[in-house]
Amino acid sequence: MIDWLIEPFEAAFMQRALLAGLLAGVNCAVIGVYIVQRRMSFFGGALSHTVLPGMVFAFLRGVDVFWGALGAALATALGVGWLSRRREVGEDAAIGVVLSGMFALGVLMMSQVNSFRDFNALLFGSVLGVAAQDLWLAGAVTILVLLAVALINKELELASVDPEYACVIGARPNRMRTLLLVITALSVVTAVRVVGALMATALLITPAAAALVWARSVRGAMLSAVIVSMLSVFVGLLVSYHYDWSSGAAIVLAATACFGVSWLVRVIQR
């Protein structure tokens, strides 16, 4: 059994894949708690799809897809933040408009290429092909996300629980919300590399949802979500290696199984 657990990670590419998955899982789990708590899961799903045109553009230009995805994610976050502040457009409508427009643009750009197989890694992830440069980028994003959360954690909690009171005492909830959108964009970009554009939402939402079933505090939820996320990455890579499954799909299914167990145990306990 020990050999079955250790054998896959003796290869260098599996070690890089595990480290990349853990880094992406940590920052997504931390930010995901705020996203789920504020009922912004739809926005997380929108981000994972709207990075597609940026990734396709970078791929066609021979640039690292990380930068293309980052540009598209930031544009989406700022665009949704700006539209949702207008009285003429609600937040859900703003997200829907940006999501459909950006994803359609990505599909249109993909249609200009003769073979869609070139974009399989963008859609479904390529964590097994992670290079050393990708690890440095993922590490930098994780440090930046954790540092930002540590600095504005109280403001984010207050803006999430009672935005009106936050506005009264000068906490500027609108600014906090925009900053949260930008940080979420950074987290989603790292998740796209691990599980692909079509499933990145799961790494952001599912561990946090599983943690919030039990957690009694934001910090407790973050810690539990990080544990669920890291376990999902480890189990997903392990299963994908031994049974020749898609690594991104295996990670997402592992996270979904953790949520199912957490929810079921909580229901039985009640």
Backbone hydrogen bonds in HBPLUS format (Angstrom, degrees):
<---DONOR---> <-ACCEPTOR-->    atom                        ^
c    i                          cat <-CA-CA->   ^        H-A-AA   ^      H-
h    n   atom  resd res      DA  || num        DHA   H-A  angle D-A-AA Bond
n    s   type  num  typ     dist DA aas  dist angle  dist       angle   num
A0005-LEU N   A0001-MET O   3.03 MM   4  6.34 139.7  2.20 143.1 153.4     1
A0005-LEU N   A0002-ILE O   3.12 MM   3  5.12 126.3  2.42  94.8 108.5     2
A0006-ILE N   A0002-ILE O   2.93 MM   4  6.13 152.5  2.01 151.7 159.5     3
A0007-GLU N   A0003-ASP O   2.85 MM   4  5.50 163.0  1.88 145.5 150.6     4
A0009-PHE N   A0006-ILE O   3.01 MM   3  5.72 135.8  2.21 123.5 134.2     5
A0010-GLU N   A0007-GLU O   3.18 MM   3  5.54 163.8  2.21 119.8 119.5     6
A0015-GLN N   A0011-ALA O   3.13 MM   4  6.45 147.9  2.23 145.6 154.8     7
A0016-ARG N   A0012-ALA O   3.00 MM   4  6.33 157.6  2.05 151.1 156.5     8
A0017-ALA N   A0013-PHE O   2.99 MM   4  6.12 151.7  2.07 135.4 143.6     9
A0018-LEU N   A0014-MET O   2.87 MM   4  6.03 157.2  1.93 144.9 150.6    10
A0019-LEU N   A0015-GLN O   3.02 MM   4  6.22 163.9  2.05 148.3 152.4    11
A0020-ALA N   A0016-ARG O   2.91 MM   4  6.07 163.4  1.94 150.1 154.9    12
A0021-GLY N   A0017-ALA O   2.91 MM   4  6.04 159.1  1.95 146.6 152.8    13
A0022-LEU N   A0018-LEU O   2.90 MM   4  6.10 155.1  1.97 148.8 155.5    14
A0023-LEU N   A0019-LEU O   2.98 MM   4  6.17 161.6  2.01 150.6 155.3    15
A0024-ALA N   A0020-ALA O   3.00 MM   4  6.18 169.3  2.02 151.5 154.6    16
A0025-GLY N   A0021-GLY O   2.81 MM   4  5.85 152.4  1.89 141.3 150.2    17
A0026-VAL N   A0022-LEU O   2.94 MM   4  6.07 150.9  2.03 146.1 152.3    18
A0027-ASN N   A0023-LEU O   3.32 MM   4  6.64 173.7  2.32 156.8 155.5    19
A0028-CYS N   A0024-ALA O   3.05 MM   4  6.05 157.6  2.10 147.7 154.7    20
A0029-ALA N   A0025-GLY O   2.94 MM   4  5.85 151.7  2.02 138.6 146.4    21
A0030-VAL N   A0026-VAL O   3.11 MM   4  6.32 161.4  2.15 152.2 156.4    22
A0031-ILE N   A0027-ASN O   3.16 MM   4  6.26 173.2  2.17 147.1 149.2    23
A0032-GLY N   A0028-CYS O   2.72 MM   4  5.58 143.8  1.85 138.8 150.6    24
A0034-TYR N   A0031-ILE O   3.09 MM   3  5.51 120.9  2.46 107.6 120.3    25
A0035-ILE N   A0031-ILE O   3.09 MM   4  6.43 159.2  2.14 150.2 156.8    26
A0036-VAL N   A0032-GLY O   2.87 MM   4  6.01 166.8  1.89 154.5 156.4    27
A0037-GLN N   A0033-VAL O   2.95 MM   4  5.95 158.9  2.00 142.5 149.5    28
A0038-ARG N   A0034-TYR O   2.93 MM   4  5.98 149.3  2.02 145.5 152.2    29
A0040-MET N   A0035-ILE O   2.82 MM   5  5.03 172.0  1.83 162.3 160.9    30
A0039-ARG N   A0036-VAL O   3.06 MM   3  4.96 159.6  2.10 103.7 109.0    31
A0043-PHE N   A0040-MET O   2.96 MM   3  5.30 126.7  2.25 104.7 118.3    32
A0044-GLY N   A0040-MET O   3.25 MM   4  6.73 150.3  2.34 147.1 155.3    33
A0045-GLY N   A0041-SER O   3.01 MM   4  6.40 155.1  2.08 151.7 158.1    34
A0046-ALA N   A0042-PHE O   2.93 MM   4  6.19 149.6  2.03 142.6 151.4    35
A0047-LEU N   A0043-PHE O   2.94 MM   4  6.22 158.2  1.98 153.2 157.9    36
A0048-SER N   A0044-GLY O   3.26 MM   4  6.51 161.0  2.30 147.1 150.9    37
A0049-HIS N   A0046-ALA O   3.13 MM   3  5.32 136.6  2.33 100.8 112.7    38
A0050-THR N   A0046-ALA O   2.85 MM   4  6.01 153.4  1.92 155.9 164.4    39
A0052-LEU N   A0049-HIS O   3.26 MM   3  5.84 164.2  2.29 113.3 118.1    40
A0055-MET N   A0051-VAL O   3.01 MM   4  6.26 156.6  2.07 158.4 165.9    41
A0056-VAL N   A0052-LEU O   2.91 MM   4  6.12 165.0  1.93 161.3 165.5    42
A0057-PHE N   A0053-PRO O   2.92 MM   4  5.99 161.2  1.95 145.8 151.3    43
A0058-ALA N   A0054-GLY O   3.02 MM   4  6.17 160.7  2.06 143.2 148.4    44
A0059-PHE N   A0055-MET O   2.87 MM   4  6.04 156.3  1.93 147.3 154.4    45
A0060-LEU N   A0056-VAL O   2.92 MM   4  6.12 162.3  1.95 152.9 156.9    46
A0061-ARG N   A0057-PHE O   3.06 MM   4  6.20 140.6  2.22 141.3 151.9    47
A0063-VAL N   A0058-ALA O   2.78 MM   5  4.80 156.5  1.83 153.3 150.8    48
A0062-GLY N   A0059-PHE O   3.21 MM   3  5.17 157.4  2.27  99.5 106.3    49
A0067-TRP N   A0064-ASP O   3.16 MM   3  5.99 137.0  2.36 120.8 127.2    50
A0069-ALA N   A0065-VAL O   2.86 MM   4  6.03 165.3  1.88 154.3 158.0    51
A0070-LEU N   A0066-PHE O   2.86 MM   4  6.01 153.8  1.93 144.1 152.1    52
A0071-GLY N   A0067-TRP O   2.97 MM   4  6.09 161.1  2.01 144.0 148.6    53
A0072-ALA N   A0068-GLY O   3.07 MM   4  6.28 164.8  2.10 149.9 153.7    54
A0073-ALA N   A0069-ALA O   2.87 MM   4  5.97 157.9  1.92 148.6 155.2    55
A0074-LEU N   A0070-LEU O   2.94 MM   4  6.07 164.7  1.97 151.6 155.4    56
A0075-ALA N   A0071-GLY O   3.00 MM   4  6.13 156.8  2.06 143.9 150.9    57
A0076-THR N   A0072-ALA O   2.94 MM   4  6.13 152.4  2.02 143.6 151.0    58
A0077-ALA N   A0073-ALA O   2.90 MM   4  6.14 164.7  1.92 151.9 155.8    59
A0078-LEU N   A0074-LEU O   2.95 MM   4  6.09 173.6  1.95 154.3 156.0    60
A0079-GLY N   A0075-ALA O   2.86 MM   4  5.82 151.1  1.95 139.2 148.5    61
A0080-VAL N   A0076-THR O   2.83 MM   4  5.94 166.4  1.85 155.0 157.8    62
A0081-GLY N   A0077-ALA O   2.97 MM   4  6.08 158.7  2.01 143.8 150.6    63
A0082-TRP N   A0078-LEU O   2.91 MM   4  6.06 151.6  1.99 143.1 150.3    64
A0083-LEU N   A0079-GLY O   2.94 MM   4  6.10 168.5  1.95 151.9 155.2    65
A0084-SER N   A0080-VAL O   2.91 MM   4  5.88 162.3  1.94 149.8 155.0    66
A0085-ARG N   A0082-TRP O   3.31 MM   3  5.47 144.2  2.44  99.3 109.1    67
A0086-ARG N   A0083-LEU O   3.03 MM   3  5.40 155.6  2.09 109.4 117.1    68
A0089-VAL N   A0086-ARG O   3.41 MM   3  5.79 151.4  2.50 107.3 113.8    69
A0094-ALA N   A0090-GLY O   2.92 MM   4  6.12 155.4  1.98 149.2 156.4    70
A0095-ILE N   A0091-GLU O   2.95 MM   4  6.22 161.7  1.99 154.3 158.5    71
A0096-GLY N   A0092-ASP O   2.98 MM   4  6.15 160.1  2.02 143.7 149.5    72
A0097-VAL N   A0093-ALA O   2.91 MM   4  6.10 159.4  1.95 151.6 156.4    73
A0098-VAL N   A0094-ALA O   3.06 MM   4  6.21 172.8  2.06 152.6 154.6    74
A0099-LEU N   A0095-ILE O   2.83 MM   4  5.86 162.3  1.86 151.5 157.5    75
A0100-SER N   A0096-GLY O   3.04 MM   4  6.07 174.1  2.05 147.6 149.6    76
A0101-GLY N   A0097-VAL O   3.03 MM   4  6.06 161.9  2.07 147.3 153.1    77
A0102-MET N   A0098-VAL O   2.93 MM   4  5.92 170.2  1.94 151.5 154.7    78
A0103-PHE N   A0099-LEU O   2.97 MM   4  5.98 165.2  1.99 152.4 157.3    79
A0104-ALA N   A0100-SER O   3.01 MM   4  5.94 157.1  2.06 139.8 146.7    80
A0105-LEU N   A0101-GLY O   3.02 MM   4  6.19 150.1  2.11 141.4 149.9    81
A0106-GLY N   A0102-MET O   2.97 MM   4  6.28 151.7  2.06 146.3 153.6    82
A0107-VAL N   A0103-PHE O   2.97 MM   4  6.30 159.2  2.01 152.4 157.2    83
A0108-LEU N   A0104-ALA O   2.91 MM   4  6.10 157.3  1.96 147.9 154.3    84
A0109-MET N   A0105-LEU O   2.99 MM   4  6.22 155.6  2.05 146.8 152.8    85
A0110-MET N   A0106-GLY O   2.95 MM   4  6.21 151.1  2.04 145.3 153.7    86
A0111-SER N   A0107-VAL O   2.93 MM   4  6.16 143.3  2.07 144.2 154.2    87
A0112-GLN N   A0109-MET O   3.25 MM   3  5.44 151.6  2.34 101.0 109.2    88
A0113-VAL N   A0110-MET O   3.06 MM   3  5.63 164.4  2.09 115.7 120.7    89
A0119-PHE N   A0116-PHE O   3.05 MM   3  5.63 159.0  2.09 114.9 121.3    90
A0120-ASN N   A0117-ARG O   3.23 MM   3  5.35 172.5  2.24 112.3 112.7    91
A0122-LEU N   A0119-PHE O   3.11 MM   3  5.16 124.1  2.44  96.5 110.6    92
A0123-LEU N   A0119-PHE O   3.10 MM   4  6.38 154.0  2.17 152.5 159.1    93
A0124-PHE N   A0120-ASN O   2.85 MM   4  5.88 166.3  1.86 157.8 161.6    94
A0125-GLY N   A0121-ALA O   2.91 MM   4  4.75 126.4  2.20 123.4 128.3    95
A0197-ALA N   A0122-LEU O   2.96 MM  75  6.20 165.2  1.99 146.4 150.7    96
A0198-LEU N   A0123-LEU O   3.16 MM  75  5.58 172.0  2.17 142.3 144.8    97
A0126-SER N   A0193-ARG O   3.44 MM  67  6.34 170.4  2.45 144.7 145.4    98
A0129-GLY N   A0126-SER O   2.94 MM   3  5.45 156.6  1.99 114.2 121.9    99
A0130-VAL N   A0127-VAL O   3.31 MM   3  5.33 156.7  2.37 110.8 109.2   100
A0134-ASP N   A0131-ALA O   3.09 MM   3  5.29 122.6  2.43  99.8 113.6   101
A0135-LEU N   A0131-ALA O   3.26 MM   4  6.68 146.5  2.38 145.6 154.7   102
A0135-LEU N   A0132-ALA O   3.14 MM   3  5.15 121.9  2.49  94.0 108.4   103
A0136-TRP N   A0132-ALA O   3.15 MM   4  6.54 152.2  2.23 148.5 155.3   104
A0137-LEU N   A0133-GLN O   3.10 MM   4  6.40 159.7  2.14 149.3 154.4   105
A0138-ALA N   A0134-ASP O   2.89 MM   4  6.09 164.4  1.91 149.0 153.5   106
A0139-GLY N   A0135-LEU O   2.84 MM   4  5.93 155.7  1.90 145.7 152.7   107
A0140-ALA N   A0136-TRP O   2.93 MM   4  6.12 156.3  1.99 145.6 151.8   108
A0141-VAL N   A0137-LEU O   2.96 MM   4  6.22 160.4  2.00 151.9 157.0   109
A0142-THR N   A0138-ALA O   2.97 MM   4  6.12 158.7  2.01 145.7 151.8   110
A0143-ILE N   A0139-GLY O   3.00 MM   4  6.21 162.7  2.03 150.1 154.3   111
A0144-LEU N   A0140-ALA O   2.99 MM   4  6.16 159.5  2.03 145.8 151.9   112
A0145-VAL N   A0141-VAL O   2.86 MM   4  6.06 161.1  1.90 153.4 158.3   113
A0146-LEU N   A0142-THR O   2.96 MM   4  6.11 172.2  1.97 154.0 156.2   114
A0147-LEU N   A0143-ILE O   2.91 MM   4  5.98 156.0  1.97 146.3 153.5   115
A0148-ALA N   A0144-LEU O   2.95 MM   4  6.09 158.6  2.00 145.7 151.6   116
A0149-VAL N   A0145-VAL O   2.96 MM   4  6.20 160.9  2.00 152.2 157.3   117
A0150-ALA N   A0146-LEU O   2.96 MM   4  6.10 156.1  2.01 143.6 150.3   118
A0151-LEU N   A0147-LEU O   3.06 MM   4  6.26 146.3  2.17 144.2 152.6   119
A0152-ILE N   A0148-ALA O   3.08 MM   4  6.26 154.3  2.15 151.0 156.9   120
A0153-ASN N   A0149-VAL O   2.87 MM   4  5.10 102.3  2.48 145.7 152.0   121
A0156-LEU N   A0152-ILE O   2.95 MM   4  6.14 159.6  1.99 155.2 161.1   122
A0157-GLU N   A0153-ASN O   2.93 MM   4  6.14 159.2  1.97 151.4 157.0   123
A0158-LEU N   A0154-LYS O   2.96 MM   4  6.15 165.4  1.98 150.2 154.1   124
A0159-ALA N   A0155-GLU O   2.90 MM   4  6.01 163.1  1.92 148.2 153.3   125
A0160-SER N   A0156-LEU O   2.95 MM   4  6.01 138.4  2.12 139.1 150.0   126
A0161-VAL N   A0157-GLU O   2.98 MM   4  6.20 153.7  2.05 150.6 156.8   127
A0162-ASP N   A0158-LEU O   2.83 MM   4  5.71 163.5  1.85 154.1 159.0   128
A0166-ALA N   A0162-ASP O   3.05 MM   4  6.30 157.7  2.10 151.6 158.8   129
A0167-CYS N   A0163-PRO O   2.95 MM   4  6.13 144.4  2.08 140.0 148.5   130
A0168-VAL N   A0164-GLU O   3.07 MM   4  6.38 148.8  2.17 142.9 151.4   131
A0169-ILE N   A0165-TYR O   3.10 MM   4  6.41 157.4  2.15 155.4 159.0   132
A0171-ALA N   A0166-ALA O   2.70 MM   5  4.96 155.4  1.76 166.6 159.5   133
A0170-GLY N   A0167-CYS O   3.26 MM   3  5.13 157.6  2.31  98.5 104.7   134
A0176-MET N   A0172-ARG O   3.08 MM   4  6.40 157.9  2.13 151.2 158.1   135
A0177-ARG N   A0173-PRO O   2.81 MM   4  5.98 150.5  1.90 145.3 153.4   136
A0178-THR N   A0174-ASN O   3.02 MM   4  6.29 157.9  2.07 145.8 150.9   137
A0179-LEU N   A0175-ARG O   2.97 MM   4  6.20 159.9  2.01 149.1 154.8   138
A0180-LEU N   A0176-MET O   2.87 MM   4  6.09 151.0  1.95 144.1 152.5   139
A0181-LEU N   A0177-ARG O   2.96 MM   4  6.25 151.1  2.04 147.0 154.5   140
A0182-VAL N   A0178-THR O   3.07 MM   4  6.40 154.2  2.14 147.3 153.6   141
A0183-ILE N   A0179-LEU O   2.96 MM   4  6.24 162.4  1.99 152.0 156.5   142
A0184-THR N   A0180-LEU O   2.87 MM   4  6.01 155.9  1.93 147.4 154.6   143
A0185-ALA N   A0181-LEU O   2.98 MM   4  6.21 148.0  2.09 141.2 149.7   144
A0186-LEU N   A0182-VAL O   3.17 MM   4  6.56 150.8  2.26 146.0 152.7   145
A0187-SER N   A0183-ILE O   3.09 MM   4  6.44 157.2  2.14 149.0 154.8   146
A0188-VAL N   A0184-THR O   2.91 MM   4  6.14 163.3  1.94 156.7 160.6   147
A0189-VAL N   A0185-ALA O   3.14 MM   4  6.30 152.9  2.22 145.4 151.8   148
A0191-ALA N   A0187-SER O   3.14 MM   4  6.46 149.7  2.24 145.1 154.1   149
A0192-VAL N   A0188-VAL O   2.90 MM   4  6.14 145.8  2.02 151.6 160.4   150
A0194-VAL N   A0191-ALA O   3.01 MM   3  5.15 128.9  2.28  98.9 112.7   151
A0195-VAL N   A0191-ALA O   2.92 MM   4  6.14 170.7  1.93 173.7 170.7   152
A0196-GLY N   A0192-VAL O   2.80 MM   4  4.33 136.4  1.99 119.8 127.3   153
A0199-MET N   A0196-GLY O   3.38 MM   3  5.68 147.5  2.49 104.1 112.3   154
A0202-ALA N   A0199-MET O   3.13 MM   3  5.74 139.4  2.30 114.3 122.8   155
A0204-LEU N   A0201-THR O   3.09 MM   3  5.17 131.5  2.33  98.6 112.0   156
A0205-ILE N   A0201-THR O   2.86 MM   4  6.02 156.7  1.92 158.4 165.2   157
A0206-THR N   A0202-ALA O   2.92 MM   4  5.19 140.0  2.08 129.2 141.5   158
A0209-ALA N   A0205-ILE O   2.85 MM   4  6.03 157.1  1.90 158.6 166.4   159
A0210-ALA N   A0206-THR O   2.93 MM   4  6.15 157.7  1.98 155.1 160.9   160
A0211-ALA N   A0207-PRO O   2.98 MM   4  6.19 149.0  2.08 143.2 151.6   161
A0212-LEU N   A0208-ALA O   2.93 MM   4  6.13 157.6  1.98 151.8 157.3   162
A0214-TRP N   A0211-ALA O   3.07 MM   3  5.77 147.7  2.18 116.3 123.3   163
A0215-ALA N   A0211-ALA O   2.90 MM   4  5.92 171.4  1.90 159.7 162.2   164
A0221-ALA N   A0217-SER O   2.95 MM   4  6.14 152.3  2.03 143.7 151.6   165
A0222-MET N   A0218-VAL O   2.90 MM   4  6.18 155.1  1.96 150.0 156.7   166
A0223-LEU N   A0219-ARG O   2.99 MM   4  6.23 164.8  2.01 151.6 155.0   167
A0224-SER N   A0220-GLY O   2.98 MM   4  6.15 165.1  2.00 148.2 152.6   168
A0225-ALA N   A0221-ALA O   2.82 MM   4  5.92 156.9  1.87 147.6 154.7   169
A0226-VAL N   A0222-MET O   2.93 MM   4  6.12 154.9  1.99 148.8 155.1   170
A0227-ILE N   A0223-LEU O   3.09 MM   4  6.37 157.0  2.15 147.0 152.8   171
A0228-VAL N   A0224-SER O   2.95 MM   4  6.23 164.1  1.98 152.5 156.5   172
A0229-SER N   A0225-ALA O   2.88 MM   4  6.01 160.6  1.92 148.1 153.9   173
A0230-MET N   A0226-VAL O   2.91 MM   4  6.08 166.2  1.93 152.3 155.6   174
A0231-LEU N   A0227-ILE O   2.95 MM   4  6.07 161.7  1.98 149.8 155.3   175
A0232-SER N   A0228-VAL O   2.92 MM   4  6.06 153.5  1.99 146.2 153.6   176
A0233-VAL N   A0229-SER O   3.01 MM   4  6.28 157.6  2.06 150.4 155.8   177
A0234-PHE N   A0230-MET O   3.03 MM   4  6.25 165.9  2.05 150.4 154.1   178
A0235-VAL N   A0231-LEU O   2.92 MM   4  6.05 173.8  1.92 154.5 156.6   179
A0236-GLY N   A0232-SER O   2.81 MM   4  5.75 157.6  1.86 143.7 151.3   180
A0237-LEU N   A0233-VAL O   3.02 MM   4  6.11 165.1  2.04 148.7 152.1   181
A0238-LEU N   A0234-PHE O   2.99 MM   4  6.13 156.7  2.05 146.7 154.0   182
A0239-VAL N   A0235-VAL O   2.91 MM   4  6.06 168.1  1.92 156.2 158.4   183
A0240-SER N   A0236-GLY O   2.94 MM   4  6.03 159.7  1.99 145.2 151.7   184
A0241-TYR N   A0237-LEU O   3.03 MM   4  6.10 146.6  2.14 142.4 149.9   185
A0242-HIS N   A0238-LEU O   3.20 MM   4  6.45 165.6  2.22 150.6 153.6   186
A0243-TYR N   A0239-VAL O   2.93 MM   4  5.84 157.0  1.99 153.9 159.6   187
A0244-ASP N   A0240-SER O   3.01 MM   4  5.04 114.6  2.46 123.9 130.4   188
A0245-TRP N   A0240-SER O   3.25 MM   5  4.29 137.2  2.44 106.4 117.3   189
A0250-ALA N   A0246-SER O   2.93 MM   4  6.08 156.3  1.99 151.2 158.5   190
A0251-ILE N   A0247-SER O   3.03 MM   4  6.23 155.8  2.09 149.7 155.2   191
A0252-VAL N   A0248-GLY O   3.11 MM   4  6.34 163.0  2.14 149.7 154.1   192
A0253-LEU N   A0249-ALA O   2.92 MM   4  6.09 162.0  1.95 150.4 155.5   193
A0254-ALA N   A0250-ALA O   2.97 MM   4  6.09 150.6  2.06 142.0 150.0   194
A0255-ALA N   A0251-ILE O   3.03 MM   4  6.31 156.0  2.09 147.2 153.3   195
A0256-THR N   A0252-VAL O   2.90 MM   4  6.17 154.2  1.97 148.2 156.0   196
A0257-ALA N   A0253-LEU O   2.87 MM   4  6.08 151.4  1.95 144.8 152.3   197
A0258-CYS N   A0254-ALA O   3.03 MM   4  6.33 150.8  2.12 143.9 151.4   198
A0259-PHE N   A0255-ALA O   3.03 MM   4  6.37 155.1  2.10 146.9 153.2   199
A0260-GLY N   A0256-THR O   2.92 MM   4  6.19 159.2  1.96 148.3 154.2   200
A0261-VAL N   A0257-ALA O   2.95 MM   4  6.18 162.2  1.98 152.1 155.8   201
A0262-SER N   A0258-CYS O   2.95 MM   4  6.08 164.5  1.98 148.7 153.6   202
A0263-TRP N   A0259-PHE O   2.87 MM   4  6.02 167.4  1.89 156.0 159.2   203
A0264-LEU N   A0260-GLY O   2.93 MM   4  6.00 161.0  1.97 146.3 152.1   204
A0265-VAL N   A0261-VAL O   2.93 MM   4  6.04 167.5  1.95 153.8 156.9   205
A0266-ARG N   A0262-SER O   3.10 MM   4  6.22 157.7  2.15 143.6 150.1   206
A0267-VAL N   A0263-TRP O   2.95 MM   4  6.20 154.7  2.02 148.0 154.9   207
A0268-ILE N   A0264-LEU O   2.98 MM   4  6.22 162.7  2.01 152.9 157.1   208
A0269-GLN N   A0265-VAL O   2.91 MM   4  6.08 157.6  1.96 148.4 154.8   209
A0270-ARG N   A0266-ARG O   3.02 MM   4  6.27 153.6  2.10 145.4 151.7   210
